[in-house]
Amino acid sequence: MSALEVEDLPEDGFPSGFSPGFSTERADTFEARFVDMLNGGALALMVSIGHRTGLFDALADGQWVTSEALAVRAGLDERYVREWLGAMTTGRIVECDGAAGTFRLPAEHAACLTRAATPNNLAVFAQYVGELGSVESDIVACFRNGGGVPYSRYKRFHEIMAEDSGQSVLPALEEHILPLVPGLIERLEAGIRVLDLGCGRGRALMQLAARFPASTFTGYDLSDEALAWASAEAEERGLANVRFAVRDLSGFDRDADPAAFDFVTTFDAVHDQADPRALVRGIRRTLAPGGVYLAQDINGSSHTHENVDHPIGPLLYTISCMHCMTVSLAQEGGAGLGAMWGHQTAVGMFTEAGFGSVEVNELAHDVQNLYYVCRP
């Protein structure tokens, strides 16, 4: 029932405090949409739980199953599984046979909710909702007092980002991303020096290191936790041609070794740096003659009104406000550029840093990112 009932309206047809032109139909429509938003937010949390606990994978066969059998299959507590199934059923994600007391995940839903569906597993993205919600009070304090929330407050962000990039970047790396630079694959096969900045858990570097053993790979990141994971994983995989180092990139324009690398990459990393301009200038400095810089970053406009129809605009602005922007502001002198800095700002920054050629590429499978190829 609408909060704005006809009998509550005054004789002129406008609620108290609202100006002429107020549309009850528009208000009703927005109210219904907002209720959908509340349900959607709640479902996102439960979808994240379903992903993390393996419940969607346990339902991937599409067969009808009781909550007891599902709990046994997934190795979980039945009472929690039963309540989760309630959310999934009322959210029309899982189907329920009331007479039989059984549930199933339709194949059409499993196609974007299970690990077998990678790289199309949208449940991965649902994890951002709970992770960002964990710092809501910190963000509210920043709204009131300024400043930012440091990396240390996020317990799972690097883990989630690794899964995210594992779907958007890693599957496309060799077939779609590297070919954006003609001749690059041949150079990697022959042996060149590669640097990835803001590498996180280093999954892209390790994939390249395994594929191109003649090349050497270096990864820098601010998070010692993420790099500890990366180093252990590289050692376990026997990748002797890759190394990782904890490094604050705020002064990279001064600290970068001149002409030290032939190919430099950043994957979703420029916009959350304390000083992104210094980072890009440092990249220009550390490139050897004939070197190339490839940057993957968020696909959006620098002008908010041009992002109104972006298919995941609200999600990207939320991640920006509650992570990308604030972790930059948490650092001394942080610029707080934010994830939605936009391609106009990006091209301007790359050009200002001394790149004479900046190509902007979109990939058909990836609505989230742009790929910039920059040459001196």
C-alpha beads as a LAMMPS data file, in Angstrom:
LAMMPS data file: protein, C-alpha beads

376 atoms
375 bonds

1 atom types
1 bond types

-500.0 500.0 xlo xhi
-500.0 500.0 ylo yhi
-500.0 500.0 zlo zhi

Masses

1 110.0

Atoms # bond

1 1 1 0.000 0.000 0.000
2 1 1 1.312 3.436 -0.880
3 1 1 2.379 5.818 1.859
4 1 1 0.473 8.525 -0.038
5 1 1 -3.189 7.525 0.110
6 1 1 -5.778 9.543 -1.780
7 1 1 -7.775 10.298 1.377
8 1 1 -4.663 11.818 2.970
9 1 1 -4.375 14.480 0.280
10 1 1 -5.712 18.009 0.854
11 1 1 -8.384 19.478 -1.437
12 1 1 -5.853 20.936 -3.876
13 1 1 -4.464 17.407 -4.421
14 1 1 -0.958 18.119 -3.122
15 1 1 0.483 16.707 0.121
16 1 1 1.510 19.239 2.743
17 1 1 4.997 20.549 2.064
18 1 1 4.995 19.553 -1.618
19 1 1 4.740 22.020 -4.482
20 1 1 2.145 21.997 -7.268
21 1 1 3.028 19.474 -9.920
22 1 1 3.558 16.704 -7.380
23 1 1 2.645 13.391 -9.018
24 1 1 1.226 10.678 -6.771
25 1 1 1.688 8.213 -9.629
26 1 1 5.384 9.023 -9.810
27 1 1 5.653 8.789 -6.023
28 1 1 3.961 5.373 -6.038
29 1 1 6.276 4.159 -8.784
30 1 1 9.359 5.290 -6.883
31 1 1 8.095 3.757 -3.658
32 1 1 7.608 0.405 -5.385
33 1 1 11.073 0.702 -6.923
34 1 1 12.554 1.468 -3.517
35 1 1 10.962 -1.618 -1.992
36 1 1 12.539 -3.598 -4.820
37 1 1 15.866 -1.994 -3.942
38 1 1 15.552 -3.078 -0.309
39 1 1 14.749 -6.619 -1.371
40 1 1 17.583 -6.553 -3.884
41 1 1 20.093 -5.371 -1.295
42 1 1 19.026 -8.100 1.104
43 1 1 19.210 -10.718 -1.639
44 1 1 22.701 -9.559 -2.599
45 1 1 23.884 -10.377 0.923
46 1 1 22.285 -13.802 0.768
47 1 1 23.665 -14.441 -2.714
48 1 1 27.135 -13.607 -1.368
49 1 1 26.626 -16.149 1.398
50 1 1 25.411 -18.702 -1.137
51 1 1 28.559 -18.169 -3.168
52 1 1 30.990 -18.255 -0.234
53 1 1 29.445 -21.369 1.333
54 1 1 29.182 -23.231 -1.969
55 1 1 25.395 -23.551 -1.779
56 1 1 24.871 -22.505 -5.394
57 1 1 27.467 -25.033 -6.509
58 1 1 25.691 -27.712 -4.465
59 1 1 22.474 -26.844 -6.343
60 1 1 24.118 -26.671 -9.768
61 1 1 22.732 -30.023 -10.954
62 1 1 19.194 -28.553 -11.042
63 1 1 17.719 -31.493 -9.124
64 1 1 15.045 -31.140 -6.440
65 1 1 16.521 -31.452 -2.943
66 1 1 15.373 -30.987 0.670
67 1 1 17.064 -28.504 2.966
68 1 1 18.432 -31.436 4.986
69 1 1 19.973 -33.097 1.938
70 1 1 21.376 -29.798 0.682
71 1 1 22.959 -29.099 4.068
72 1 1 24.631 -32.507 4.014
73 1 1 25.780 -32.019 0.424
74 1 1 27.324 -28.624 1.216
75 1 1 28.593 -29.593 4.693
76 1 1 26.589 -26.845 6.400
77 1 1 24.155 -26.374 9.280
78 1 1 20.619 -27.269 8.134
79 1 1 18.825 -24.506 10.054
80 1 1 20.837 -21.812 8.304
81 1 1 20.456 -23.534 4.938
82 1 1 16.690 -23.658 5.422
83 1 1 16.465 -19.928 6.157
84 1 1 18.728 -19.135 3.227
85 1 1 16.440 -21.161 0.987
86 1 1 13.554 -19.022 2.244
87 1 1 15.301 -15.872 1.008
88 1 1 16.230 -17.531 -2.275
89 1 1 12.664 -18.774 -2.815
90 1 1 10.911 -15.494 -2.035
91 1 1 13.533 -13.747 -4.152
92 1 1 12.612 -16.064 -7.039
93 1 1 16.174 -17.299 -7.376
94 1 1 15.432 -20.847 -6.215
95 1 1 12.187 -22.734 -6.956
96 1 1 10.230 -24.498 -4.202
97 1 1 7.873 -27.490 -4.334
98 1 1 5.770 -26.849 -1.247
99 1 1 4.060 -30.238 -1.268
100 1 1 7.318 -32.158 -1.428
101 1 1 9.338 -29.719 0.675
102 1 1 12.082 -29.598 -1.939
103 1 1 14.027 -26.898 -3.752
104 1 1 15.981 -26.529 -6.977
105 1 1 18.095 -23.977 -8.814
106 1 1 16.929 -23.622 -12.448
107 1 1 19.653 -24.125 -15.024
108 1 1 19.030 -20.625 -16.373
109 1 1 19.824 -19.191 -12.925
110 1 1 22.792 -21.488 -12.344
111 1 1 24.249 -20.044 -15.559
112 1 1 25.195 -16.865 -13.681
113 1 1 25.419 -18.027 -10.051
114 1 1 27.796 -20.989 -9.881
115 1 1 31.551 -21.358 -10.115
116 1 1 31.025 -23.573 -13.137
117 1 1 29.553 -20.501 -14.872
118 1 1 32.814 -18.538 -14.627
119 1 1 33.469 -16.032 -16.218
120 1 1 29.751 -15.255 -15.966
121 1 1 29.318 -15.866 -12.241
122 1 1 27.551 -12.706 -11.018
123 1 1 27.474 -14.032 -7.444
124 1 1 31.113 -12.930 -7.203
125 1 1 30.024 -9.280 -7.414
126 1 1 27.415 -9.706 -4.672
127 1 1 30.283 -10.069 -2.204
128 1 1 31.048 -6.353 -2.519
129 1 1 27.778 -5.494 -0.748
130 1 1 28.666 -7.204 2.515
131 1 1 32.323 -6.183 2.402
132 1 1 31.516 -2.511 1.856
133 1 1 28.730 -2.647 4.431
134 1 1 31.323 -3.650 7.036
135 1 1 32.871 -0.156 6.863
136 1 1 29.620 1.812 6.666
137 1 1 30.146 3.505 10.052
138 1 1 33.691 4.482 9.074
139 1 1 32.382 6.000 5.832
140 1 1 29.669 7.932 7.719
141 1 1 32.393 9.367 9.954
142 1 1 34.310 10.432 6.831
143 1 1 31.205 12.189 5.487
144 1 1 31.158 14.239 8.687
145 1 1 34.867 14.728 9.306
146 1 1 36.618 14.152 5.980
147 1 1 39.587 11.843 5.641
148 1 1 39.374 8.248 4.503
149 1 1 39.212 4.586 5.459
150 1 1 42.555 2.739 5.158
151 1 1 43.157 -0.558 3.366
152 1 1 43.585 -2.302 6.717
153 1 1 39.867 -1.940 7.504
154 1 1 38.871 -4.150 4.570
155 1 1 39.207 -7.809 5.471
156 1 1 38.284 -9.457 2.157
157 1 1 38.558 -6.791 -0.534
158 1 1 41.708 -8.177 -2.164
159 1 1 40.200 -11.646 -2.119
160 1 1 37.029 -10.398 -3.835
161 1 1 38.996 -8.315 -6.333
162 1 1 41.069 -11.381 -7.198
163 1 1 37.860 -13.274 -7.970
164 1 1 36.491 -10.302 -9.907
165 1 1 39.597 -9.941 -12.070
166 1 1 39.681 -13.709 -12.385
167 1 1 36.471 -13.369 -14.387
168 1 1 36.962 -10.108 -16.275
169 1 1 40.728 -9.933 -16.890
170 1 1 42.347 -13.359 -16.649
171 1 1 40.141 -15.230 -19.176
172 1 1 40.595 -12.391 -21.681
173 1 1 44.271 -11.697 -21.046
174 1 1 45.877 -13.710 -23.831
175 1 1 43.059 -13.760 -26.369
176 1 1 41.773 -10.189 -26.133
177 1 1 43.941 -7.892 -23.973
178 1 1 47.541 -8.605 -25.025
179 1 1 46.626 -8.450 -28.755
180 1 1 45.646 -4.804 -28.234
181 1 1 49.398 -4.189 -28.516
182 1 1 50.583 -5.557 -31.894
183 1 1 53.719 -7.685 -31.564
184 1 1 53.560 -7.833 -27.773
185 1 1 53.030 -11.585 -27.529
186 1 1 56.078 -12.214 -29.694
187 1 1 58.151 -9.880 -27.490
188 1 1 56.952 -11.662 -24.350
189 1 1 57.885 -14.994 -25.868
190 1 1 61.373 -13.681 -26.699
191 1 1 61.853 -12.178 -23.233
192 1 1 61.125 -8.695 -21.890
193 1 1 60.833 -6.982 -18.485
194 1 1 57.254 -6.550 -17.220
195 1 1 55.976 -4.490 -14.284
196 1 1 52.452 -4.562 -12.813
197 1 1 51.599 -1.751 -10.394
198 1 1 48.897 -2.171 -7.757
199 1 1 49.057 -5.887 -8.509
200 1 1 47.021 -7.085 -5.495
201 1 1 47.279 -10.868 -5.301
202 1 1 49.196 -10.916 -8.572
203 1 1 47.048 -13.391 -10.460
204 1 1 47.522 -11.646 -13.816
205 1 1 51.297 -11.573 -13.374
206 1 1 51.429 -15.229 -12.439
207 1 1 49.363 -16.202 -15.455
208 1 1 51.754 -14.264 -17.693
209 1 1 54.837 -15.633 -15.925
210 1 1 53.658 -19.190 -16.517
211 1 1 52.818 -18.488 -20.159
212 1 1 56.034 -16.563 -20.984
213 1 1 58.967 -18.133 -19.093
214 1 1 61.576 -16.113 -21.023
215 1 1 60.236 -12.821 -19.602
216 1 1 60.625 -11.481 -16.069
217 1 1 57.708 -10.109 -14.063
218 1 1 57.586 -7.717 -11.100
219 1 1 54.571 -6.709 -9.034
220 1 1 54.259 -3.791 -6.589
221 1 1 51.383 -3.207 -4.180
222 1 1 50.735 -1.397 -0.895
223 1 1 49.130 -4.433 0.761
224 1 1 51.635 -6.756 2.451
225 1 1 48.801 -9.233 3.076
226 1 1 47.942 -9.488 -0.635
227 1 1 51.602 -9.818 -1.611
228 1 1 52.251 -12.479 1.022
229 1 1 49.500 -14.518 -0.626
230 1 1 50.949 -13.820 -4.088
231 1 1 54.500 -14.774 -3.112
232 1 1 53.372 -18.021 -1.497
233 1 1 51.265 -18.896 -4.539
234 1 1 54.113 -18.134 -6.960
235 1 1 56.487 -20.304 -4.942
236 1 1 53.981 -23.149 -4.834
237 1 1 53.594 -22.944 -8.612
238 1 1 57.351 -22.868 -9.154
239 1 1 57.364 -19.492 -10.911
240 1 1 60.949 -18.324 -10.608
241 1 1 60.525 -15.462 -13.103
242 1 1 58.093 -13.419 -10.971
243 1 1 58.691 -11.397 -7.812
244 1 1 56.518 -9.203 -5.602
245 1 1 57.431 -6.251 -3.381
246 1 1 55.489 -4.035 -0.984
247 1 1 55.781 -0.492 -2.258
248 1 1 54.038 2.825 -1.676
249 1 1 53.565 4.267 -5.151
250 1 1 52.777 7.815 -4.011
251 1 1 56.230 9.040 -5.064
252 1 1 56.691 6.750 -8.022
253 1 1 57.492 9.683 -10.289
254 1 1 60.662 10.197 -8.197
255 1 1 61.374 6.586 -7.201
256 1 1 60.847 4.755 -10.497
257 1 1 63.981 3.289 -12.030
258 1 1 64.485 4.965 -15.427
259 1 1 64.022 2.771 -18.501
260 1 1 63.797 -0.357 -16.324
261 1 1 60.790 -2.057 -17.958
262 1 1 59.597 -2.800 -21.458
263 1 1 55.923 -3.351 -20.626
264 1 1 54.012 -1.835 -17.686
265 1 1 50.444 -2.672 -16.674
266 1 1 47.882 -1.428 -14.185
267 1 1 44.688 -3.368 -13.706
268 1 1 42.014 -1.245 -12.014
269 1 1 44.743 0.428 -9.963
270 1 1 45.353 4.054 -10.995
271 1 1 42.242 5.676 -9.554
272 1 1 42.694 4.539 -5.941
273 1 1 46.302 5.709 -5.585
274 1 1 47.117 8.577 -3.244
275 1 1 48.756 10.453 -6.129
276 1 1 47.620 8.947 -9.438
277 1 1 49.399 11.603 -11.488
278 1 1 52.712 10.759 -9.828
279 1 1 52.090 7.089 -10.561
280 1 1 51.486 7.724 -14.263
281 1 1 54.510 10.017 -14.531
282 1 1 56.598 7.291 -12.906
283 1 1 55.305 4.763 -15.418
284 1 1 56.396 7.041 -18.246
285 1 1 59.820 7.364 -16.617
286 1 1 60.346 3.642 -16.052
287 1 1 59.458 2.626 -19.616
288 1 1 62.420 1.689 -21.786
289 1 1 62.605 2.995 -25.374
290 1 1 59.917 1.241 -27.405
291 1 1 58.062 0.358 -24.203
292 1 1 54.273 0.264 -23.833
293 1 1 51.940 0.969 -20.918
294 1 1 48.578 -0.842 -20.805
295 1 1 45.982 0.332 -18.291
296 1 1 42.688 -1.388 -17.538
297 1 1 40.299 0.869 -15.662
298 1 1 36.611 1.533 -15.148
299 1 1 34.521 2.324 -18.213
300 1 1 32.682 5.547 -17.518
301 1 1 32.473 9.227 -18.270
302 1 1 34.057 11.971 -16.190
303 1 1 30.633 13.665 -16.251
304 1 1 28.031 12.181 -13.904
305 1 1 25.051 12.927 -16.134
306 1 1 26.623 10.851 -18.915
307 1 1 26.666 7.785 -16.644
308 1 1 22.914 7.732 -15.963
309 1 1 22.371 4.801 -18.317
310 1 1 25.499 2.886 -17.285
311 1 1 24.326 -0.697 -16.645
312 1 1 26.173 -0.935 -13.315
313 1 1 26.574 2.770 -12.564
314 1 1 25.139 2.689 -9.019
315 1 1 27.342 -0.271 -8.094
316 1 1 30.481 1.410 -9.438
317 1 1 29.823 4.728 -7.677
318 1 1 29.130 2.846 -4.432
319 1 1 32.355 0.825 -4.663
320 1 1 34.154 4.072 -5.456
321 1 1 32.736 5.977 -2.482
322 1 1 33.174 3.132 -0.020
323 1 1 36.567 1.857 -1.181
324 1 1 38.463 3.361 -4.125
325 1 1 38.030 7.029 -3.254
326 1 1 38.285 6.625 0.507
327 1 1 41.442 4.480 0.584
328 1 1 43.134 7.201 -1.457
329 1 1 41.914 9.914 0.921
330 1 1 43.148 7.854 3.882
331 1 1 46.715 8.344 2.660
332 1 1 48.590 11.584 3.278
333 1 1 47.625 14.065 0.580
334 1 1 45.398 11.495 -1.112
335 1 1 43.711 12.793 -4.259
336 1 1 40.513 10.745 -3.832
337 1 1 40.116 10.420 -7.586
338 1 1 37.539 7.627 -7.356
339 1 1 36.664 4.750 -9.661
340 1 1 34.405 6.878 -11.853
341 1 1 37.134 9.326 -12.831
342 1 1 36.139 8.700 -16.432
343 1 1 37.899 8.252 -19.736
344 1 1 38.198 12.001 -20.372
345 1 1 40.220 12.530 -17.191
346 1 1 42.236 9.372 -17.825
347 1 1 43.269 10.387 -21.350
348 1 1 44.167 13.863 -20.101
349 1 1 46.298 12.434 -17.295
350 1 1 48.131 9.997 -19.559
351 1 1 48.810 12.737 -22.107
352 1 1 49.989 15.141 -19.399
353 1 1 52.433 12.485 -18.163
354 1 1 54.170 12.442 -21.547
355 1 1 52.417 9.751 -23.522
356 1 1 52.136 10.947 -27.106
357 1 1 49.714 8.204 -28.133
358 1 1 46.764 7.048 -26.022
359 1 1 44.402 4.480 -27.536
360 1 1 41.095 3.750 -25.778
361 1 1 39.724 0.245 -26.339
362 1 1 36.501 -1.505 -25.344
363 1 1 36.093 -5.274 -25.317
364 1 1 32.744 -6.727 -26.344
365 1 1 32.519 -9.051 -23.320
366 1 1 33.402 -6.382 -20.729
367 1 1 30.974 -3.524 -19.963
368 1 1 32.887 -2.670 -16.801
369 1 1 36.302 -1.685 -18.158
370 1 1 38.244 0.278 -20.739
371 1 1 41.729 -0.664 -21.911
372 1 1 44.205 2.139 -22.605
373 1 1 47.319 1.523 -24.688
374 1 1 49.829 4.306 -24.079
375 1 1 53.075 4.930 -25.924
376 1 1 55.622 7.737 -25.400

Bonds

1 1 1 2
2 1 2 3
3 1 3 4
4 1 4 5
5 1 5 6
6 1 6 7
7 1 7 8
8 1 8 9
9 1 9 10
10 1 10 11
11 1 11 12
12 1 12 13
13 1 13 14
14 1 14 15
15 1 15 16
16 1 16 17
17 1 17 18
18 1 18 19
19 1 19 20
20 1 20 21
21 1 21 22
22 1 22 23
23 1 23 24
24 1 24 25
25 1 25 26
26 1 26 27
27 1 27 28
28 1 28 29
29 1 29 30
30 1 30 31
31 1 31 32
32 1 32 33
33 1 33 34
34 1 34 35
35 1 35 36
36 1 36 37
37 1 37 38
38 1 38 39
39 1 39 40
40 1 40 41
41 1 41 42
42 1 42 43
43 1 43 44
44 1 44 45
45 1 45 46
46 1 46 47
47 1 47 48
48 1 48 49
49 1 49 50
50 1 50 51
51 1 51 52
52 1 52 53
53 1 53 54
54 1 54 55
55 1 55 56
56 1 56 57
57 1 57 58
58 1 58 59
59 1 59 60
60 1 60 61
61 1 61 62
62 1 62 63
63 1 63 64
64 1 64 65
65 1 65 66
66 1 66 67
67 1 67 68
68 1 68 69
69 1 69 70
70 1 70 71
71 1 71 72
72 1 72 73
73 1 73 74
74 1 74 75
75 1 75 76
76 1 76 77
77 1 77 78
78 1 78 79
79 1 79 80
80 1 80 81
81 1 81 82
82 1 82 83
83 1 83 84
84 1 84 85
85 1 85 86
86 1 86 87
87 1 87 88
88 1 88 89
89 1 89 90
90 1 90 91
91 1 91 92
92 1 92 93
93 1 93 94
94 1 94 95
95 1 95 96
96 1 96 97
97 1 97 98
98 1 98 99
99 1 99 100
100 1 100 101
101 1 101 102
102 1 102 103
103 1 103 104
104 1 104 105
105 1 105 106
106 1 106 107
107 1 107 108
108 1 108 109
109 1 109 110
110 1 110 111
111 1 111 112
112 1 112 113
113 1 113 114
114 1 114 115
115 1 115 116
116 1 116 117
117 1 117 118
118 1 118 119
119 1 119 120
120 1 120 121
121 1 121 122
122 1 122 123
123 1 123 124
124 1 124 125
125 1 125 126
126 1 126 127
127 1 127 128
128 1 128 129
129 1 129 130
130 1 130 131
131 1 131 132
132 1 132 133
133 1 133 134
134 1 134 135
135 1 135 136
136 1 136 137
137 1 137 138
138 1 138 139
139 1 139 140
140 1 140 141
141 1 141 142
142 1 142 143
143 1 143 144
144 1 144 145
145 1 145 146
146 1 146 147
147 1 147 148
148 1 148 149
149 1 149 150
150 1 150 151
151 1 151 152
152 1 152 153
153 1 153 154
154 1 154 155
155 1 155 156
156 1 156 157
157 1 157 158
158 1 158 159
159 1 159 160
160 1 160 161
161 1 161 162
162 1 162 163
163 1 163 164
164 1 164 165
165 1 165 166
166 1 166 167
167 1 167 168
168 1 168 169
169 1 169 170
170 1 170 171
171 1 171 172
172 1 172 173
173 1 173 174
174 1 174 175
175 1 175 176
176 1 176 177
177 1 177 178
178 1 178 179
179 1 179 180
180 1 180 181
181 1 181 182
182 1 182 183
183 1 183 184
184 1 184 185
185 1 185 186
186 1 186 187
187 1 187 188
188 1 188 189
189 1 189 190
190 1 190 191
191 1 191 192
192 1 192 193
193 1 193 194
194 1 194 195
195 1 195 196
196 1 196 197
197 1 197 198
198 1 198 199
199 1 199 200
200 1 200 201
201 1 201 202
202 1 202 203
203 1 203 204
204 1 204 205
205 1 205 206
206 1 206 207
207 1 207 208
208 1 208 209
209 1 209 210
210 1 210 211
211 1 211 212
212 1 212 213
213 1 213 214
214 1 214 215
215 1 215 216
216 1 216 217
217 1 217 218
218 1 218 219
219 1 219 220
220 1 220 221
221 1 221 222
222 1 222 223
223 1 223 224
224 1 224 225
225 1 225 226
226 1 226 227
227 1 227 228
228 1 228 229
229 1 229 230
230 1 230 231
231 1 231 232
232 1 232 233
233 1 233 234
234 1 234 235
235 1 235 236
236 1 236 237
237 1 237 238
238 1 238 239
239 1 239 240
240 1 240 241
241 1 241 242
242 1 242 243
243 1 243 244
244 1 244 245
245 1 245 246
246 1 246 247
247 1 247 248
248 1 248 249
249 1 249 250
250 1 250 251
251 1 251 252
252 1 252 253
253 1 253 254
254 1 254 255
255 1 255 256
256 1 256 257
257 1 257 258
258 1 258 259
259 1 259 260
260 1 260 261
261 1 261 262
262 1 262 263
263 1 263 264
264 1 264 265
265 1 265 266
266 1 266 267
267 1 267 268
268 1 268 269
269 1 269 270
270 1 270 271
271 1 271 272
272 1 272 273
273 1 273 274
274 1 274 275
275 1 275 276
276 1 276 277
277 1 277 278
278 1 278 279
279 1 279 280
280 1 280 281
281 1 281 282
282 1 282 283
283 1 283 284
284 1 284 285
285 1 285 286
286 1 286 287
287 1 287 288
288 1 288 289
289 1 289 290
290 1 290 291
291 1 291 292
292 1 292 293
293 1 293 294
294 1 294 295
295 1 295 296
296 1 296 297
297 1 297 298
298 1 298 299
299 1 299 300
300 1 300 301
301 1 301 302
302 1 302 303
303 1 303 304
304 1 304 305
305 1 305 306
306 1 306 307
307 1 307 308
308 1 308 309
309 1 309 310
310 1 310 311
311 1 311 312
312 1 312 313
313 1 313 314
314 1 314 315
315 1 315 316
316 1 316 317
317 1 317 318
318 1 318 319
319 1 319 320
320 1 320 321
321 1 321 322
322 1 322 323
323 1 323 324
324 1 324 325
325 1 325 326
326 1 326 327
327 1 327 328
328 1 328 329
329 1 329 330
330 1 330 331
331 1 331 332
332 1 332 333
333 1 333 334
334 1 334 335
335 1 335 336
336 1 336 337
337 1 337 338
338 1 338 339
339 1 339 340
340 1 340 341
341 1 341 342
342 1 342 343
343 1 343 344
344 1 344 345
345 1 345 346
346 1 346 347
347 1 347 348
348 1 348 349
349 1 349 350
350 1 350 351
351 1 351 352
352 1 352 353
353 1 353 354
354 1 354 355
355 1 355 356
356 1 356 357
357 1 357 358
358 1 358 359
359 1 359 360
360 1 360 361
361 1 361 362
362 1 362 363
363 1 363 364
364 1 364 365
365 1 365 366
366 1 366 367
367 1 367 368
368 1 368 369
369 1 369 370
370 1 370 371
371 1 371 372
372 1 372 373
373 1 373 374
374 1 374 375
375 1 375 376
